[in-house]
Amino acid sequence: MQIKEMALKAIAYGQEKKATRPVLMDLQKLTAMTDYFVILSAANARQVESIADGIVKSLKENDNIVVDTAERDKESKWILLDYGDFIVHVFHEDAREYYDLERLWSDAEITEVL
């Protein structure tokens, strides 16, 4: 399975848990850190956790893809799931607007996923 396909699966699993505003950012030409960012939004902290947990569980059980590192802030307004070749960011809407990764990485090719 290609990296982009794995990242898109993460988006689909997030959407199963009601993630909104999914975006796939192609960073391959910009950094060696990772190939893609997946950015998802949630309405509240409980939903942020549910989406992140659902992605981790589904990728592991359905696709045999295990998260390398998972980090979260105290209030669960932002959870980062590092899969090496792609990184999933699950944000509370307020945190997403504040950190504005789409603006910070505006040179990336950005695909909004429906």
Order of alpha helices (4+ residues) and beta strands (2+ residues): alpha-beta-beta-alpha-beta-beta-beta-alpha-alpha-beta
